[in-house]
Amino acid sequence: MGNVTIKGLLAHKLRLMLTALAIVLGVTFISGTFVLTDTLHNTFSVLFGSVYQKIDFQVRGVAQLGSGANATRNELPESLLTTVRRVPGVAAAEGGVEGYAQFVARDGQPIQTGSAGTLGVSYDPDQQVSALHIIAGGPPVTSGDVVMDAGTAQKYHFTVGQRVRVLSAGPVRTFTISGIAEFGSAGNLAGATLAAFTLPTAQAVLQEAGQLDFIDVVTVPGASKPAVQRDIAAALPAGVQVVTGLALPAIALVGVGAVGIFVGVAMLSPAIARPLSSVIGRPLARLFGEPGKLGRENSMRSPRRTAQTASALMVGLALVAAMSVFGASLSRSATSSVDQAISADLIVSATGTGQLSQSVPARVSALPAVTVTTTVYRSQFEFAGSLATLTAVSTPQLADTVILRMAAGSPATLAQGDLLIDSTTAKSKHLSVGDTVPVKFALTGPANVRIGGIYQANALIGSYLVSAGFFGSHFSNQTPAALLLRTGGSGAADSDVTRALAPFPNAQVQTRAQFEQAQTASVNQLLGLVYALLALAVLIALIGIVNTLMLSVFERTREIGLLRAVGMKRRQVRTMIRSEAVILAIFGAVIGIIVGTGMGVALVSSLKQQGITDTVVPASQLVVFLVLAALLGLLAASWPARRAARLDVLTAIAAQLCPHRGGSHQAEDTQHRSFGKYLGPERTVVSCPGRDPHGARTESDQPIMTASVAGAVVARARECPVPGITATLRCAAAG
């Protein structure tokens, strides 16, 4: 049996190769995904293990909002460090702060890290606690020193002793690189940059004077750690906790609904394969005549095979269509949000993951060309028990820069300390103007606010809006998220603003049109990456179509021979196979696009609360996908069509005449070895291999078609009352 299997595989080398290629591509895609995710997980595990491997406990504020790594916690008073150090069993305790600090490269551009972050921290001088390992130079000593991570130093060619500018929430400052450090054996923090200062300098740069974010604790060797932890906890004030470790958050992407849809469609698609293939094949039958009709009938002959072959293409195009709907909706929402929310001439924001300096609003407002400046702030708060993002704006002349399409209430209530919410939130939470809702701030705790107005949903404004004055009374760090400027739209004013912000390399100045283009470009970049990944799935689907067509050609070898015997030309055979391939591809594409469009609309609807307010179905783009699917089907049919057209007529007719011993391998062996021997003008035989009772190889002659027999087949085909070309040929062959 093993030998038969191996010989059968070797008899179909091309089909074996294509099947193996599809499997290799699929396994490569899955294994690559696993390697990437495991590498990232291992990277963070090693890094955080290096950071906290020396620490027994950490003292920090209790989470006021959120949880885990995304929790918002209040700062600790620096005096608490002395209290912790006095606890029996504590060998060392060092306080630290961390926040935003971004290096500026030699070319004057801020060093971008994507989403990895730009960290500013205080350097722990005690090596019992410090996770930093100096590999060149020394630790920071003065207020003008900074330690740079090794990854940034190597990539941007910085060395010890050089000067480097650092951006922060405060003014831009220049420091001297006193040392280069690693996190244990890692060069950087998974792509992030890190600037380490002395504690007083870090507190000044990060605007946390007299405060700490955490206190790292190491116990005396041999001390009972649970007892030390209990003693530390007893010495801490309310709102402060001592923990033994930090947990990394996990993100789970659940696609149960999408999987259910695919399973349901896969089960139902055989039921609609026959009628839909009939509809798709009608234009091909009219266009190509008899070959087109045969291709249509072949696709209708086995609806289950048609559905199974098209299923891979269906899934691939469903995902492509879903992402197209999502991307078009996201782009439209982004551009319409700008048009419907901002009337300012210029928008000032930070590049990448950076932050604007608090000095930027004053510098811009002082320019004569700027007539109105609206400063935008953002931070986290808790609304009716759920974590949300709060947006704040400076209210003077707000109507000159911000468009609030009010559905109820008035923007004037912002100055009275009221909260404005968007219409989506009002509808989902059943709120109206005048209602009072509970909120919570990390700094000031619980409070009740009044709903002063409801505005039409807009992604840029967000769902919750207050005045800058109200924001300042509940948040200590007021770093601007953006500035909206009214300048009259003159080019000279734009140049004045750009020159004034030259000392802040991470501040970008854009017109409304430029801001819209930037939003669209970021969406297109994301979609481009997704489409590149999905192209692999479509490629695997096309390989499946090639395999199915080649198998179909093999199974219909005698039928194709009969067609050729009654006059079908090679060109018509190729047209028949290509028609069948196009029907398969369009069938999978139609089902996939319909399912994917529904998934995309559902996805967009579920994300309205996150700012995707417009639902767009890109019909022209989906039609292009359908046409491309048909063209790819033609491409997939190229080799099977050529193979079918090149079959020898006599060999093809004789393919199923020999006794069938040994399964498909025997049939294939017969097909390739039976070439026919002419023993006279009226008799043609085929040599059929076999074995005698003793196991010796034998050959027996089986008569096949002669010229007179071919004429009889044609005559019989004309007499057959069976409808359909394929059925007629079968009737003729049987006769």
Phi, psi and omega in degrees: 000321179296319179295320178298318180297314181296316179295323177296320178294316181292336178286344180235062188298317182294316179296322177298317182294317180294319178297316178297321180296317178298318179295317181298316180296317179296314179295323178299316180298312181293313182294323177298320177297315179297318180297317180297311182295319179292325178295315178298316180298317181293322179300311180292324179296316180294317182296310181291330174295322178292322183294317189252009183291335181270351189261135175269319181220161172225131177262130182206169178288149176292142179299119178272324179223142178072195181205165177064215183292338181266007182289148174261123183236150176279154179288163178256145173291140183298333179296340181292338179298319179296320179298317181293320181295336182277351181291130179302137180095354178271117179275322180207146176213126180230131177269155180210164175229158177210152181180207185268126173208123188237127178286152174249128183288174183296332181277006178088359180265143177295143180283116183266146181234017185068237179255009185286330178106155176235104191260140169240129184222165172269143181273130177274113180289338181278113182291347173293334185250323189296136176267351180274138178241113181287124179251349177205142181073215183213178181289164176291138182240317183255175180289350179258009182260151174214143173257131182253145177290151187296324180299315179293318180299318181289317184291323185252012171060050173258145177228167180299136179097345179280159179264145181214138177274145181232127177267144178207187178292337177268202179290157177290133181232154178248132182235163173259132180286108180273336181196164176238133190230160174236158169268094184061244179263358182271141181283326178211178184269073177052045178097347179282158172260154183221130175241120182249129182240171168296158184301312179299321180293317179298320178296325179287315182296318183269004176059050177229049182300130178073012183229160177230150174270331182199165174228119178270137187234136172239132183271163177291136178305132179090348180287152177283112184295318176300323180292319179295319179297318178296321179293321178295315181300323180292334182272351185273147176283174178296145180087004179235142182227160174241127184237160183261348181191166180247140181254139176272140180287152176241140180247123180247127177259113185254121179243039184299318181297315180296318179298318179299320179297314181298318179297316180297317179294320179299326180284327184270339186299325176300330181290332181255359183297316182296306181295322181289321176297324178297316180294315181295324185280344183301312178299325179292323178295320178290325184283319187251000177073221186301317177300322178294322177295318179297317178299321178295315180294324179296320179290332179276342187297318181233086184298328180293317178295320178301314181294318181294320179295320183278351186296319180296316177295323178300313180296314181300312181288333175296317178293320178297315180295319179298317179291329177294315178297316180297314181295317179296320179293320179294317179296315180296320179296320181294314182289319180291329178297320179294313182296324186265356183238336188237127173248003180291157179277324182231148176236124178252124180216169180272146177281148175058226180263013183285177179230148176284144175289148177291350178277345186295313182303316181295320181296318181288318183297336181283349181286134179297331183286343182267115183268328180222136176233123174245120180265133182250133178237154176215143174196177182266144172210173181250123182243118179051040176088359181240142179288135183211169179260129180255129177254140179230147179225148172286129192277336181301128179054038182298326183295342180280343184236334185237137177257114176250107179274092187284131173266335178197153180078196185216145175296340181297338181289347176300319181294342179269002180089012179278165179252133172258139178234158180276167186293328179296315179294318180299320181289315184290329182255005175057054181245153177218169181300133180100345178290151176248130184235149177280136176228168179215135178244146182297324184278315188254352176085201184292151177200168175240133179235154181262139175282113182264346181184161179232128181241160179295139185303138179210130186295324183288321181285324183093187185265343185224129185226131176226175178278159179297327178295315177298319180299316182295334180280351182237356180227135182278322183260106184255073177272126183293138176274328180194165175232136176249122188242140173252119184233357185089355176078014181278146178296326180296321179294320178299318179294321178298318180294318180297318179293322181294330182263010179302325178292350180246088187298337182271001178269118179252137181251124183225145169283172179300318181296318179293323179295319177298315180298321179295321178295317180294320181297320180294323177294316181296325178296318178296316181294324178300318178296317181294317180297323179298320178291320182287337178299328178296320178296321179293322178298317178298321179296321180294323176298322176298321178295318178301313180299316181296318180294321178294321176294321179296320178297317180296316182291334182254027183303311182293324179297317179295322177298318177296320177300317178294325181293327182269009170118359179290133181276163179301319179301321180290326175297315179299319179297321179298312181294319180293323177299317178299319180295319179296319178297316177301313183294316181292323177302309179297322181292317181298311179297316181297318181293320179297311180296315181296322178296317177298319178296318180296318178297318179296320179296316180296318180299323181286345183253016179297327179293336180269006172109357177272090190268340183252134175255120183234128173255108183284084187301315182298321179293321179293324176295321177299319177299321180295316179295318178298322178298318178296317179295320177293327174297318175300317179297318180295333183275356187302306183290312177302323181294318178296319181296318180296320182290335184267002178297136174290133187299310183294319179297319181295318181293326183278356188302328184244017181273330182286154176303136186268092179238125177101016173075202184296332179296318179296318180297318179294320179298319178297318183299319185277333187260349182265098183255353175086138177234127182271115181255021179146168185293338183247009181216130177228133180236164175237142179273119181254119180288149177194193178222145178278177182302339180269001178093358180283145180290137178225167174226137178236144181271129176243129181289140175233198193289136170249180180299319180292323178295319178300318177297322178295322178298317180295316180297317180297322180299326180287332183274341185296127181276001186285130178286151178098137185293312182298316179296323179297317179295321178296319179297317180294318180295321179294325179286000000 
